Amino acid sequence: MANLEEEKVKFMKIYANLPEKIRKEDIIIVIDKQPYTWNAAYFEISSSTKLGESILKELKGLSIL
């Protein structure tokens, strides 16, 4: 679980440094044919949902985190 927390911290640092326009508009991940923007990913990750965990794992696999 510690590894997941580390990925969450990495995501939050990246998110904090993004311009608002990119957060709203850019799609960073597609899971189950559903696109997610930075803002949508942030909501899921900060809420510690199962989807948030999946997003973190996918972003790690894509070397974004």
URQUI-V482261 format. One line per field, one symbol per residue. phi: phi as a letter, one per 40 degrees, with the letter a starting at -180 (. if undefined). psi: psi as a letter, one per 20 degrees, with the letter a starting at -180 (. if undefined). A space follows every 50 residues. Layout:
# URQUI-V482261
phi->???
psi->???
This chain:
# URQUI-V482261
phi->.ccccccccddcccdccccdccdcbccbabbfgbcbcdcccddccccfcc cdcccdccccccgcb
psi->hhghhghgggghggghjqqhgghhhppiqppljpqprgggggggghilrh hggggggghghjkh.
